[in-house]
Amino acid sequence: MRFHCKSWYKPIMAPTPVYTPLLNPNEPEARLQAVHVGEGQAVARGEILCTLETTKSTMEVEAPVAGFVAGLRFSVGQLVPAGEILCYIAETLDWQPPAPPPTSMPQTQAETPPGIRITQPALALARQHNLDLKAFPSGRLITEEMVRKALGEILPEQINLPAGGFDPRAILVYGGGGHGKALIELIQAQGAYQVAGVVDDALPVGAQVLGVPVLGHGGVLNSLHEHGLQLAANAVGGIGNINVRIRVFQHLAECGFTCPVLRHPTAFIEASARLADGVQVMPHAYIGSEAILGFGVLVNSGAIVSHDCKIGDYVNISPGAILAGEVQVGDGVLIGMGVTINLQVRIGAGARIGNGATVKAEVPENCIVRAGSIWPE
């Protein structure tokens, strides 16, 4: 008689990918603030793998299952697009992750500006006509149709312009997202200007943002200016990448637009403070005595810029941030929500201060201060 022994086994499950979540609909990327695990490390379900940060939020990414970390693809400080695979959780230590998929359109920085994604036909057409690709939004795939529209710079036929030209107080809002909505209501509350329309590269012509019509994409700016529209407001917040906001300012200037100071009626600005063109002061913000704000500075809701502060160009100060007296901030700095910067501290150009951080000493240029930390650490 034969006895057949039935062998019991546990099947090996496919590794589980860990994807980058979308922390904010207005921010397609998040900065990898910290990595808490290493390649091949055993982790339990729910264990923290890494910390992601945008200007408005911070999130700890947890392991969805127990296993071994494999295929860590990014390092601290990198911007990671939402939906990208951060790593895998494998059942066995010897599992090898697949190679990252090749990009469909290999490019070099010499071919396109940083952050620009463009199809090969669109790139060829842009080169043929020496089109400046900096006018296009970063992060979105630029198609041949978009390039052709930009080359034409013709206002869509369905847009009805004022018969007698634009009112001298008419102002264009560039960007129809969250900050665009906030600026439209700020301008309406301020009462000094009239919102003539919105320009947005992602919204269809004829759509409306809080009742304001979308006039087209960035390619119509020259035509609008030729029709008498002189003023513009940059509603691209530049969260996560301040260079996007800077490029919009540059494009508006190249087309002849002036960006006036915009201040909400509930904001309080001392008479001795000096604000350059393009500054935007949102509701309930405070600007102290003899503070100096450079071109294009954004002071968000409830932020405090105390006396004698000197703020460079294109600085983004998020809601609830507090800058004590005589703070000096270099160009292009991002200051997160609820940040506190102590008296007389200097912040180097290009630095990024994470949400809720407390800064007690000088921050070097392009340095990243972690969210919730006390600097120096």
Secondary structure as GFF3:
##gff-version 3
##sequence-region A 1 377
A	DSSP	beta_strand	16	19	.	.	.	ID=ss1
A	DSSP	beta_strand	29	35	.	.	.	ID=ss2
A	DSSP	beta_strand	42	43	.	.	.	ID=ss3
A	DSSP	beta_strand	48	53	.	.	.	ID=ss4
A	DSSP	beta_strand	58	62	.	.	.	ID=ss5
A	DSSP	beta_strand	67	70	.	.	.	ID=ss6
A	DSSP	beta_strand	79	81	.	.	.	ID=ss7
A	DSSP	beta_strand	85	90	.	.	.	ID=ss8
A	DSSP	beta_strand	117	118	.	.	.	ID=ss9
A	DSSP	alpha_helix	120	128	.	.	.	ID=ss10
A	DSSP	three_ten_helix	133	135	.	.	.	ID=ss11
A	DSSP	beta_strand	141	142	.	.	.	ID=ss12
A	DSSP	alpha_helix	144	152	.	.	.	ID=ss13
A	DSSP	beta_strand	170	174	.	.	.	ID=ss14
A	DSSP	alpha_helix	178	190	.	.	.	ID=ss15
A	DSSP	beta_strand	194	199	.	.	.	ID=ss16
A	DSSP	beta_strand	208	209	.	.	.	ID=ss17
A	DSSP	beta_strand	212	216	.	.	.	ID=ss18
A	DSSP	three_ten_helix	218	220	.	.	.	ID=ss19
A	DSSP	alpha_helix	221	226	.	.	.	ID=ss20
A	DSSP	beta_strand	231	234	.	.	.	ID=ss21
A	DSSP	alpha_helix	242	254	.	.	.	ID=ss22
A	DSSP	beta_strand	262	263	.	.	.	ID=ss23
A	DSSP	beta_strand	268	269	.	.	.	ID=ss24
A	DSSP	beta_strand	274	275	.	.	.	ID=ss25
A	DSSP	beta_strand	280	281	.	.	.	ID=ss26
A	DSSP	beta_strand	286	287	.	.	.	ID=ss27
A	DSSP	beta_strand	292	293	.	.	.	ID=ss28
A	DSSP	beta_strand	298	299	.	.	.	ID=ss29
A	DSSP	beta_strand	304	305	.	.	.	ID=ss30
A	DSSP	beta_strand	310	311	.	.	.	ID=ss31
A	DSSP	beta_strand	316	317	.	.	.	ID=ss32
A	DSSP	beta_strand	322	323	.	.	.	ID=ss33
A	DSSP	beta_strand	328	329	.	.	.	ID=ss34
A	DSSP	beta_strand	334	335	.	.	.	ID=ss35
A	DSSP	beta_strand	340	341	.	.	.	ID=ss36
A	DSSP	beta_strand	346	347	.	.	.	ID=ss37
A	DSSP	beta_strand	352	353	.	.	.	ID=ss38
A	DSSP	beta_strand	358	359	.	.	.	ID=ss39
A	DSSP	beta_strand	368	369	.	.	.	ID=ss40
A	DSSP	beta_strand	374	375	.	.	.	ID=ss41
###
